Amino acid sequence: MQFTSIAIDHPNEPPLPDRSCCLIEHSWVIDHKQYHCPIYLWLSNGRYRDGEIIVFLFIEYRDVDRASRYCQWQFQSHEQALTFIEQHATTVSLPAISGKQTRQHPIPA
């Protein structure tokens, strides 16, 4: 799945600090609009061998057997990942999700 970068202007928030030298980790629990259940999201930075930073987004949820399932996306910047979260995370298709099991046994935050 490929998404284009869209700039988001947050005039009341300070700009994100330059964290290109360190690991960025953030996590959230949000409600998915299609499956009507909470899903757990987290971001983590990685680095290619050539030094280029990459940002990973993980979404975790439950399947019908109550097992944890994960989906992963990668982005070229923290801002692109946040844009995806704001615009797509609550409606993205999640393979083998069970809204019922995810509601009854939420992922610990």
N, CA, C and O atoms as a printed pandas DataFrame, in Angstrom:
     atom_number atom_name residue_name chain_id  residue_number  x_coord  y_coord  z_coord
0              1         N          MET        A               1    0.851   -1.169    0.000
1              2        CA          MET        A               1    0.000    0.000    0.000
2              3         C          MET        A               1    0.903    1.241    0.000
3              4         O          MET        A               1    1.760    1.384    0.872
4              5         N          GLN        A               2    0.717    2.114   -0.954
5              6        CA          GLN        A               2    1.562    3.297   -1.100
6              7         C          GLN        A               2    0.719    4.542   -0.911
7              8         O          GLN        A               2   -0.362    4.656   -1.489
8              9         N          PHE        A               3    1.204    5.476   -0.108
9             10        CA          PHE        A               3    0.508    6.736    0.118
10            11         C          PHE        A               3    1.458    7.877   -0.167
11            12         O          PHE        A               3    2.667    7.756    0.028
12            13         N          THR        A               4    0.910    8.980   -0.628
13            14        CA          THR        A               4    1.731   10.149   -0.887
14            15         C          THR        A               4    1.808   11.003    0.361
15            16         O          THR        A               4    0.926   10.953    1.218
16            17         N          SER        A               5    2.853   11.774    0.454
17            18        CA          SER        A               5    3.061   12.646    1.606
18            19         C          SER        A               5    2.152   13.861    1.510
19            20         O          SER        A               5    2.042   14.490    0.458
20            21         N          ILE        A               6    1.504   14.181    2.622
21            22        CA          ILE        A               6    0.647   15.364    2.695
22            23         C          ILE        A               6    1.088   16.167    3.909
23            24         O          ILE        A               6    1.139   15.640    5.020
24            25         N          ALA        A               7    1.402   17.425    3.705
25            26        CA          ALA        A               7    1.853   18.265    4.816
26            27         C          ALA        A               7    0.679   18.614    5.717
27            28         O          ALA        A               7   -0.419   18.907    5.244
28            29         N          ILE        A               8    0.924   18.580    7.013
29            30        CA          ILE        A               8   -0.094   18.949    7.997
30            31         C          ILE        A               8    0.422   20.154    8.761
31            32         O          ILE        A               8    1.549   20.146    9.258
32            33         N          ASP        A               9   -0.390   21.179    8.854
33            34        CA          ASP        A               9   -0.004   22.390    9.562
34            35         C          ASP        A               9   -0.672   22.397   10.924
35            36         O          ASP        A               9   -1.899   22.396   11.025
36            37         N          HIS        A              10    0.145   22.404   11.978
37            38        CA          HIS        A              10   -0.346   22.480   13.350
38            39         C          HIS        A              10    0.209   23.758   13.971
39            40         O          HIS        A              10    1.240   23.716   14.642
40            41         N          PRO        A              11   -0.462   24.898   13.758
41            42        CA          PRO        A              11    0.097   26.179   14.196
42            43         C          PRO        A              11    0.252   26.310   15.710
43            44         O          PRO        A              11    1.081   27.097   16.168
44            45         N          ASN        A              12   -0.516   25.568   16.495
45            46        CA          ASN        A              12   -0.432   25.698   17.947
46            47         C          ASN        A              12    0.534   24.712   18.589
47            48         O          ASN        A              12    0.715   24.728   19.806
48            49         N          GLU        A              13    1.147   23.867   17.795
49            50        CA          GLU        A              13    2.071   22.890   18.333
50            51         C          GLU        A              13    3.487   23.234   17.897
51            52         O          GLU        A              13    3.698   23.666   16.764
52            53         N          PRO        A              14    4.465   23.044   18.789
53            54        CA          PRO        A              14    5.847   23.299   18.392
54            55         C          PRO        A              14    6.285   22.269   17.361
55            56         O          PRO        A              14    5.742   21.165   17.329
56            57         N          PRO        A              15    7.259   22.607   16.517
57            58        CA          PRO        A              15    7.731   21.641   15.530
58            59         C          PRO        A              15    8.385   20.448   16.226
59            60         O          PRO        A              15    8.919   20.565   17.329
60            61         N          LEU        A              16    8.329   19.305   15.554
61            62        CA          LEU        A              16    8.975   18.124   16.117
62            63         C          LEU        A              16   10.480   18.347   16.164
63            64         O          LEU        A              16   11.044   18.895   15.217
64            65         N          PRO        A              17   11.148   17.937   17.243
65            66        CA          PRO        A              17   12.593   18.084   17.314
66            67         C          PRO        A              17   13.278   17.150   16.333
67            68         O          PRO        A              17   12.699   16.146   15.918
68            69         N          ASP        A              18   14.513   17.479   15.961
69            70        CA          ASP        A              18   15.289   16.609   15.092
70            71         C          ASP        A              18   15.714   15.395   15.907
71            72         O          ASP        A              18   16.518   15.507   16.833
72            73         N          ARG        A              19   15.174   14.249   15.559
73            74        CA          ARG        A              19   15.495   13.025   16.292
74            75         C          ARG        A              19   16.135   12.009   15.360
75            76         O          ARG        A              19   16.001   10.805   15.577
76            77         N          SER        A              20   16.814   12.463   14.348
77            78        CA          SER        A              20   17.373   11.554   13.365
78            79         C          SER        A              20   18.459   10.655   13.940
79            80         O          SER        A              20   18.831    9.658   13.322
80            81         N          CYS        A              21   18.963   10.996   15.103
81            82        CA          CYS        A              21   20.034   10.195   15.690
82            83         C          CYS        A              21   19.531    9.208   16.729
83            84         O          CYS        A              21   20.316    8.429   17.268
84            85         N          CYS        A              22   18.254    9.226   17.016
85            86        CA          CYS        A              22   17.773    8.353   18.087
86            87         C          CYS        A              22   16.453    7.696   17.708
87            88         O          CYS        A              22   15.807    8.092   16.738
88            89         N          LEU        A              23   16.062    6.700   18.473
89            90        CA          LEU        A              23   14.831    5.963   18.243
90            91         C          LEU        A              23   13.633    6.779   18.705
91            92         O          LEU        A              23   13.631    7.332   19.804
92            93         N          ILE        A              24   12.623    6.847   17.861
93            94        CA          ILE        A              24   11.376    7.505   18.236
94            95         C          ILE        A              24   10.347    6.411   18.464
95            96         O          ILE        A              24   10.143    5.552   17.606
96            97         N          GLU        A              25    9.710    6.444   19.604
97            98        CA          GLU        A              25    8.634    5.492   19.852
98            99         C          GLU        A              25    7.440    6.235   20.430
99           100         O          GLU        A              25    7.564    6.964   21.415
100          101         N          HIS        A              26    6.302    6.045   19.815
101          102        CA          HIS        A              26    5.035    6.613   20.274
102          103         C          HIS        A              26    3.990    5.523   20.136
103          104         O          HIS        A              26    4.099    4.674   19.251
104          105         N          SER        A              27    2.979    5.529   20.992
105          106        CA          SER        A              27    1.909    4.546   20.859
106          107         C          SER        A              27    0.564    5.179   21.205
107          108         O          SER        A              27    0.483    6.140   21.969
108          109         N          TRP        A              28   -0.482    4.611   20.620
109          110        CA          TRP        A              28   -1.837    5.099   20.815
110          111         C          TRP        A              28   -2.809    3.928   20.799
111          112         O          TRP        A              28   -2.508    2.864   20.256
112          113         N          VAL        A              29   -3.962    4.131   21.391
113          114        CA          VAL        A              29   -5.106    3.251   21.211
114          115         C          VAL        A              29   -6.185    4.118   20.588
115          116         O          VAL        A              29   -6.558    5.153   21.142
116          117         N          ILE        A              30   -6.686    3.692   19.432
117          118        CA          ILE        A              30   -7.740    4.447   18.740
118          119         C          ILE        A              30   -8.886    3.490   18.401
119          120         O          ILE        A              30   -8.697    2.274   18.373
120          121         N          ASP        A              31  -10.047    4.034   18.149
121          122        CA          ASP        A              31  -11.203    3.229   17.758
122          123         C          ASP        A              31  -11.265    3.134   16.242
123          124         O          ASP        A              31  -11.232    4.145   15.541
124          125         N          HIS        A              32  -11.355    1.906   15.747
125          126        CA          HIS        A              32  -11.470    1.679   14.315
126          127         C          HIS        A              32  -12.927    1.839   13.910
127          128         O          HIS        A              32  -13.807    1.229   14.518
128          129         N          LYS        A              33  -13.195    2.648   12.897
129          130        CA          LYS        A              33  -14.566    2.980   12.497
130          131         C          LYS        A              33  -15.291    1.828   11.806
131          132         O          LYS        A              33  -16.506    1.693   11.952
132          133         N          GLN        A              34  -14.579    1.011   11.071
133          134        CA          GLN        A              34  -15.213   -0.092   10.345
134          135         C          GLN        A              34  -15.461   -1.299   11.243
135          136         O          GLN        A              34  -16.511   -1.936   11.150
136          137         N          TYR        A              35  -14.498   -1.618   12.115
137          138        CA          TYR        A              35  -14.598   -2.824   12.947
138          139         C          TYR        A              35  -15.162   -2.539   14.338
139          140         O          TYR        A              35  -15.436   -3.470   15.096
140          141         N          HIS        A              36  -15.337   -1.267   14.679
141          142        CA          HIS        A              36  -15.925   -0.841   15.949
142          143         C          HIS        A              36  -15.219   -1.459   17.155
143          144         O          HIS        A              36  -15.846   -2.052   18.033
144          145         N          CYS        A              37  -13.895   -1.300   17.168
145          146        CA          CYS        A              37  -13.108   -1.827   18.282
146          147         C          CYS        A              37  -11.841   -0.984   18.447
147          148         O          CYS        A              37  -11.433   -0.289   17.516
148          149         N          PRO        A              38  -11.216   -1.042   19.630
149          150        CA          PRO        A              38   -9.962   -0.322   19.822
150          151         C          PRO        A              38   -8.811   -1.074   19.149
151          152         O          PRO        A              38   -8.727   -2.299   19.236
152          153         N          ILE        A              39   -7.941   -0.342   18.489
153          154        CA          ILE        A              39   -6.728   -0.936   17.930
154          155         C          ILE        A              39   -5.527   -0.212   18.521
155          156         O          ILE        A              39   -5.606    0.965   18.873
156          157         N          TYR        A              40   -4.427   -0.924   18.624
157          158        CA          TYR        A              40   -3.217   -0.403   19.248
158          159         C          TYR        A              40   -2.211   -0.073   18.152
159          160         O          TYR        A              40   -1.905   -0.917   17.310
160          161         N          LEU        A              41   -1.701    1.150   18.162
161          162        CA          LEU        A              41   -0.735    1.596   17.160
162          163         C          LEU        A              41    0.548    2.014   17.836
163          164         O          LEU        A              41    0.525    2.535   18.951
164          165         N          TRP        A              42    1.672    1.788   17.169
165          166        CA          TRP        A              42    2.920    2.357   17.651
166          167         C          TRP        A              42    3.862    2.636   16.491
167          168         O          TRP        A              42    3.828    1.977   15.452
168          169         N          LEU        A              43    4.704    3.639   16.709
169          170        CA          LEU        A              43    5.718    4.059   15.739
170          171         C          LEU        A              43    7.094    3.726   16.273
171          172         O          LEU        A              43    7.341    3.779   17.478
172          173         N          SER        A              44    7.977    3.384   15.368
173          174        CA          SER        A              44    9.359    3.138   15.743
174          175         C          SER        A              44   10.262    3.486   14.569
175          176         O          SER        A              44    9.925    3.206   13.419
176          177         N          ASN        A              45   11.392    4.086   14.851
177          178        CA          ASN        A              45   12.359    4.409   13.807
178          179         C          ASN        A              45   13.279    3.234   13.546
179          180         O          ASN        A              45   13.579    2.438   14.436
180          181         N          GLY        A              46   13.709    3.150   12.321
181          182        CA          GLY        A              46   14.738    2.201   11.928
182          183         C          GLY        A              46   15.744    2.947   11.086
183          184         O          GLY        A              46   15.570    4.130   10.792
184          185         N          ARG        A              47   16.788    2.262   10.700
185          186        CA          ARG        A              47   17.827    2.896    9.887
186          187         C          ARG        A              47   18.337    1.869    8.887
187          188         O          ARG        A              47   18.676    0.740    9.242
188          189         N          TYR        A              48   18.383    2.293    7.617
189          190        CA          TYR        A              48   18.998    1.451    6.601
190          191         C          TYR        A              48   20.502    1.460    6.778
191          192         O          TYR        A              48   21.050    2.311    7.478
192          193         N          ARG        A              49   21.162    0.515    6.143
193          194        CA          ARG        A              49   22.628    0.440    6.258
194          195         C          ARG        A              49   23.320    1.703    5.756
195          196         O          ARG        A              49   24.403    2.049    6.228
196          197         N          ASP        A              50   22.701    2.392    4.802
197          198        CA          ASP        A              50   23.306    3.623    4.292
198          199         C          ASP        A              50   23.038    4.821    5.206
199          200         O          ASP        A              50   23.444    5.941    4.896
200          201         N          GLY        A              51   22.352    4.588    6.338
201          202        CA          GLY        A              51   22.109    5.650    7.308
202          203         C          GLY        A              51   20.761    6.330    7.178
203          204         O          GLY        A              51   20.386    7.122    8.042
204          205         N          GLU        A              52   20.023    6.036    6.112
205          206        CA          GLU        A              52   18.710    6.658    5.917
206          207         C          GLU        A              52   17.737    6.183    6.999
207          208         O          GLU        A              52   17.642    4.992    7.295
208          209         N          ILE        A              53   17.015    7.154    7.581
209          210        CA          ILE        A              53   16.021    6.855    8.610
210          211         C          ILE        A              53   14.724    6.397    7.954
211          212         O          ILE        A              53   14.324    6.930    6.919
212          213         N          ILE        A              54   14.077    5.421    8.552
213          214        CA          ILE        A              54   12.768    4.963    8.108
214          215         C          ILE        A              54   11.886    4.847    9.345
215          216         O          ILE        A              54   12.349    4.454   10.416
216          217         N          VAL        A              55   10.616    5.191    9.188
217          218        CA          VAL        A              55    9.672    5.144   10.307
218          219         C          VAL        A              55    8.683    4.006   10.045
219          220         O          VAL        A              55    8.090    3.918    8.970
220          221         N          PHE        A              56    8.519    3.150   11.032
221          222        CA          PHE        A              56    7.591    2.032   10.934
222          223         C          PHE        A              56    6.350    2.321   11.775
223          224         O          PHE        A              56    6.451    2.821   12.895
224          225         N          LEU        A              57    5.195    2.006   11.231
225          226        CA          LEU        A              57    3.934    2.045   11.957
226          227         C          LEU        A              57    3.438    0.613   12.075
227          228         O          LEU        A              57    3.381   -0.116   11.084
228          229         N          PHE        A              58    3.079    0.212   13.289
229          230        CA          PHE        A              58    2.515   -1.102   13.544
230          231         C          PHE        A              58    1.108   -0.914   14.099
231          232         O          PHE        A              58    0.875   -0.047   14.942
232          233         N          ILE        A              59    0.174   -1.729   13.622
233          234        CA          ILE        A              59   -1.170   -1.777   14.188
234          235         C          ILE        A              59   -1.391   -3.198   14.680
235          236         O          ILE        A              59   -1.176   -4.165   13.949
236          237         N          GLU        A              60   -1.823   -3.308   15.934
237          238        CA          GLU        A              60   -2.051   -4.610   16.545
238          239         C          GLU        A              60   -3.516   -4.754   16.928
239          240         O          GLU        A              60   -4.157   -3.796   17.361
240          241         N          TYR        A              61   -4.037   -5.968   16.762
241          242        CA          TYR        A              61   -5.441   -6.268   17.032
242          243         C          TYR        A              61   -5.569   -7.769   17.263
243          244         O          TYR        A              61   -4.564   -8.479   17.239
244          245         N          ARG        A              62   -6.782   -8.266   17.485
245          246        CA          ARG        A              62   -7.027   -9.696   17.736
246          247         C          ARG        A              62   -7.758  -10.346   16.553
247          248         O          ARG        A              62   -8.531   -9.701   15.844
248          249         N          ASP        A              63   -7.486  -11.649   16.367
249          250        CA          ASP        A              63   -8.237  -12.419   15.388
250          251         C          ASP        A              63   -9.300  -13.250   16.110
251          252         O          ASP        A              63   -9.468  -13.105   17.321
252          253         N          VAL        A              64  -10.024  -14.121   15.388
253          254        CA          VAL        A              64  -11.115  -14.886   15.991
254          255         C          VAL        A              64  -10.641  -15.846   17.077
255          256         O          VAL        A              64  -11.429  -16.238   17.939
256          257         N          ASP        A              65   -9.367  -16.229   17.049
257          258        CA          ASP        A              65   -8.807  -17.115   18.074
258          259         C          ASP        A              65   -8.197  -16.346   19.245
259          260         O          ASP        A              65   -7.553  -16.931   20.115
260          261         N          ARG        A              66   -8.408  -15.037   19.255
261          262        CA          ARG        A              66   -7.893  -14.133   20.288
262          263         C          ARG        A              66   -6.376  -13.926   20.203
263          264         O          ARG        A              66   -5.776  -13.357   21.115
264          265         N          ALA        A              67   -5.767  -14.381   19.128
265          266        CA          ALA        A              67   -4.327  -14.186   18.922
266          267         C          ALA        A              67   -4.065  -12.761   18.436
267          268         O          ALA        A              67   -4.907  -12.163   17.767
268          269         N          SER        A              68   -2.914  -12.232   18.772
269          270        CA          SER        A              68   -2.533  -10.910   18.279
270          271         C          SER        A              68   -2.154  -10.989   16.809
271          272         O          SER        A              68   -1.473  -11.918   16.375
272          273         N          ARG        A              69   -2.599  -10.013   16.063
273          274        CA          ARG        A              69   -2.240   -9.859   14.652
274          275         C          ARG        A              69   -1.627   -8.481   14.487
275          276         O          ARG        A              69   -1.937   -7.555   15.237
276          277         N          TYR        A              70   -0.747   -8.355   13.489
277          278        CA          TYR        A              70   -0.040   -7.095   13.257
278          279         C          TYR        A              70   -0.083   -6.739   11.784
279          280         O          TYR        A              70   -0.047   -7.613   10.918
280          281         N          CYS        A              71   -0.160   -5.454   11.513
281          282        CA          CYS        A              71    0.075   -4.913   10.181
282          283         C          CYS        A              71    1.179   -3.874   10.324
283          284         O          CYS        A              71    1.280   -3.199   11.348
284          285         N          GLN        A              72    1.994   -3.755    9.305
285          286        CA          GLN        A              72    3.129   -2.833    9.351
286          287         C          GLN        A              72    3.166   -1.993    8.075
287          288         O          GLN        A              72    2.927   -2.496    6.977
288          289         N          TRP        A              73    3.469   -0.711    8.241
289          290        CA          TRP        A              73    3.701    0.210    7.132
290          291         C          TRP        A              73    5.016    0.910    7.383
291          292         O          TRP        A              73    5.461    1.011    8.527
292          293         N          GLN        A              74    5.639    1.391    6.335
293          294        CA          GLN        A              74    6.870    2.162    6.505
294          295         C          GLN        A              74    6.764    3.485    5.759
295          296         O          GLN        A              74    6.134    3.589    4.707
296          297         N          PHE        A              75    7.403    4.488    6.343
297          298        CA          PHE        A              75    7.331    5.857    5.827
298          299         C          PHE        A              75    8.719    6.476    5.844
299          300         O          PHE        A              75    9.611    6.028    6.564
300          301         N          GLN        A              76    8.879    7.502    5.043
301          302        CA          GLN        A              76   10.158    8.194    4.978
302          303         C          GLN        A              76   10.331    9.232    6.074
303          304         O          GLN        A              76   11.439    9.722    6.293
304          305         N          SER        A              77    9.242    9.576    6.769
305          306        CA          SER        A              77    9.354   10.569    7.837
306          307         C          SER        A              77    8.287   10.328    8.898
307          308         O          SER        A              77    7.279    9.661    8.664
308          309         N          HIS        A              78    8.546   10.892   10.063
309          310        CA          HIS        A              78    7.603   10.843   11.170
310          311         C          HIS        A              78    6.308   11.541   10.772
311          312         O          HIS        A              78    5.222   11.066   11.103
312          313         N          GLU        A              79    6.416   12.665   10.064
313          314        CA          GLU        A              79    5.250   13.427    9.638
314          315         C          GLU        A              79    4.359   12.620    8.697
315          316         O          GLU        A              79    3.134   12.686    8.806
316          317         N          GLN        A              80    4.953   11.856    7.773
317          318        CA          GLN        A              80    4.163   11.015    6.875
318          319         C          GLN        A              80    3.407    9.943    7.657
319          320         O          GLN        A              80    2.247    9.659    7.357
320          321         N          ALA        A              81    4.049    9.356    8.643
321          322        CA          ALA        A              81    3.391    8.341    9.467
322          323         C          ALA        A              81    2.219    8.949   10.232
323          324         O          ALA        A              81    1.147    8.349   10.301
324          325         N          LEU        A              82    2.415   10.134   10.807
325          326        CA          LEU        A              82    1.336   10.798   11.540
326          327         C          LEU        A              82    0.178   11.174   10.622
327          328         O          LEU        A              82   -0.983   11.101   11.024
328          329         N          THR        A              83    0.489   11.574    9.404
329          330        CA          THR        A              83   -0.550   11.882    8.422
330          331         C          THR        A              83   -1.382   10.635    8.124
331          332         O          THR        A              83   -2.610   10.696    8.070
332          333         N          PHE        A              84   -0.703    9.512    7.933
333          334        CA          PHE        A              84   -1.409    8.249    7.697
334          335         C          PHE        A              84   -2.317    7.910    8.878
335          336         O          PHE        A              84   -3.468    7.517    8.687
336          337         N          ILE        A              85   -1.800    8.060   10.091
337          338        CA          ILE        A              85   -2.601    7.768   11.279
338          339         C          ILE        A              85   -3.840    8.656   11.318
339          340         O          ILE        A              85   -4.947    8.170   11.549
340          341         N          GLU        A              86   -3.658    9.945   11.095
341          342        CA          GLU        A              86   -4.776   10.890   11.152
342          343         C          GLU        A              86   -5.807   10.649   10.063
343          344         O          GLU        A              86   -7.002   10.825   10.299
344          345         N          GLN        A              87   -5.367   10.247    8.870
345          346        CA          GLN        A              87   -6.280   10.174    7.729
346          347         C          GLN        A              87   -6.761    8.764    7.391
347          348         O          GLN        A              87   -7.809    8.610    6.765
348          349         N          HIS        A              88   -6.014    7.731    7.794
349          350        CA          HIS        A              88   -6.343    6.391    7.314
350          351         C          HIS        A              88   -6.449    5.310    8.393
351          352         O          HIS        A              88   -7.106    4.296    8.164
352          353         N          ALA        A              89   -5.833    5.490    9.543
353          354        CA          ALA        A              89   -5.737    4.394   10.513
354          355         C          ALA        A              89   -7.089    3.917   11.029
355          356         O          ALA        A              89   -7.243    2.736   11.339
356          357         N          THR        A              90   -8.056    4.794   11.128
357          358        CA          THR        A              90   -9.353    4.387   11.668
358          359         C          THR        A              90  -10.224    3.672   10.641
359          360         O          THR        A              90  -11.297    3.176   10.985
360          361         N          THR        A              91   -9.777    3.610    9.377
361          362        CA          THR        A              91  -10.576    2.967    8.332
362          363         C          THR        A              91   -9.792    1.949    7.507
363          364         O          THR        A              91  -10.363    1.334    6.607
364          365         N          VAL        A              92   -8.524    1.756    7.779
365          366        CA          VAL        A              92   -7.696    0.853    6.990
366          367         C          VAL        A              92   -8.168   -0.591    7.166
367          368         O          VAL        A              92   -8.611   -0.978    8.247
368          369         N          SER        A              93   -8.071   -1.375    6.105
369          370        CA          SER        A              93   -8.452   -2.783    6.155
370          371         C          SER        A              93   -7.397   -3.573    6.928
371          372         O          SER        A              93   -6.202   -3.450    6.662
372          373         N          LEU        A              94   -7.846   -4.384    7.883
373          374        CA          LEU        A              94   -6.946   -5.183    8.728
374          375         C          LEU        A              94   -7.281   -6.657    8.532
375          376         O          LEU        A              94   -8.349   -7.105    8.950
376          377         N          PRO        A              95   -6.388   -7.416    7.904
377          378        CA          PRO        A              95   -6.668   -8.820    7.600
378          379         C          PRO        A              95   -6.951   -9.651    8.853
379          380         O          PRO        A              95   -6.258   -9.526    9.863
380          381         N          ALA        A              96   -7.967  -10.490    8.775
381          382        CA          ALA        A              96   -8.325  -11.460    9.814
382          383         C          ALA        A              96   -8.682  -10.839   11.162
383          384         O          ALA        A              96   -8.614  -11.520   12.186
384          385         N          ILE        A              97   -9.058   -9.570   11.185
385          386        CA          ILE        A              97   -9.424   -8.940   12.462
386          387         C          ILE        A              97  -10.774   -9.476   12.947
387          388         O          ILE        A              97  -11.672   -9.754   12.152
388          389         N          SER        A              98  -10.892   -9.611   14.245
389          390        CA          SER        A              98  -12.167   -9.885   14.880
390          391         C          SER        A              98  -12.475   -8.693   15.777
391          392         O          SER        A              98  -11.854   -8.519   16.826
392          393         N          GLY        A              99  -13.429   -7.882   15.364
393          394        CA          GLY        A              99  -13.818   -6.741   16.183
394          395         C          GLY        A              99  -14.302   -7.188   17.554
395          396         O          GLY        A              99  -14.014   -6.545   18.564
396          397         N          LYS        A             100  -15.037   -8.290   17.584
397          398        CA          LYS        A             100  -15.566   -8.815   18.851
398          399         C          LYS        A             100  -14.427   -9.207   19.799
399          400         O          LYS        A             100  -14.424   -8.790   20.957
400          401         N          GLN        A             101  -13.462  -10.002   19.326
401          402        CA          GLN        A             101  -12.341  -10.417   20.188
402          403         C          GLN        A             101  -11.471   -9.231   20.584
403          404         O          GLN        A             101  -10.968   -9.179   21.706
404          405         N          THR        A             102  -11.289   -8.273   19.668
405          406        CA          THR        A             102  -10.478   -7.105   19.977
406          407         C          THR        A             102  -11.165   -6.230   21.017
407          408         O          THR        A             102  -10.497   -5.650   21.873
408          409         N          ARG        A             103  -12.498   -6.127   20.953
409          410        CA          ARG        A             103  -13.250   -5.398   21.977
410          411         C          ARG        A             103  -13.215   -6.115   23.313
411          412         O          ARG        A             103  -12.986   -5.487   24.347
412          413         N          GLN        A             104  -13.439   -7.423   23.306
413          414        CA          GLN        A             104  -13.505   -8.188   24.548
414          415         C          GLN        A             104  -12.150   -8.378   25.212
415          416         O          GLN        A             104  -12.072   -8.508   26.434
416          417         N          HIS        A             105  -11.080   -8.396   24.419
417          418        CA          HIS        A             105   -9.719   -8.625   24.929
418          419         C          HIS        A             105   -8.781   -7.595   24.306
419          420         O          HIS        A             105   -7.938   -7.945   23.480
420          421         N          PRO        A             106   -8.921   -6.324   24.696
421          422        CA          PRO        A             106   -8.109   -5.278   24.075
422          423         C          PRO        A             106   -6.620   -5.503   24.314
423          424         O          PRO        A             106   -6.205   -6.113   25.299
424          425         N          ILE        A             107   -5.842   -4.989   23.378
425          426        CA          ILE        A             107   -4.382   -5.061   23.489
426          427         C          ILE        A             107   -3.979   -4.132   24.615
427          428         O          ILE        A             107   -4.392   -2.973   24.622
428          429         N          PRO        A             108   -3.176   -4.605   25.580
429          430        CA          PRO        A             108   -2.750   -3.707   26.683
430          431         C          PRO        A             108   -1.906   -2.558   26.141
431          432         O          PRO        A             108   -0.984   -2.775   25.355
432          433         N          ALA        A             109   -2.215   -1.368   26.554
433          434        CA          ALA        A             109   -1.480   -0.181   26.099
434          435         C          ALA        A             109   -0.272    0.074   26.976
435          436         O          ALA        A             109    0.467    1.031   26.745
